[in-house]
Amino acid sequence: MDMVVVEEDLDPQEIWDAKERARQADLEALRSGRKTEAQLQRENFFFAFAEGRMRVNLDSARSLS
């Protein structure tokens, strides 16, 4: 899936709220037994380890326009 995000469209509060909703949904899925801890770990693996470990090299990026 390709997605282009324009920086000025990002609202930090909306991002924070979306993350909190996702955390609550994961917790409810775990508590209800709909998902196991292993399932949630697999689903969230990329997001859990991406921050701080990935960098975007804008010098080598090409314009989308």
C-alpha positions, 0 to 999 in steps of 0.5 A: 500500500502506497500512501503519501502524507503531506506534513502540514496535514498531520495534527499531533493531537489526532495522531496521539488520539488514534494511537490511544484508540488503537492501544485501547482496541488492542487491550480489549481484544486481548481481554476478550480473547479475540486475539492472543498476545502473540497475535498482537505482537505480530500485528504491532511489531513494525510499529513498535520497533520503527521509531528511532530505528528508521531514518529517511534520507531526503538527499536520495529521495525523489520528488513525487511531483 
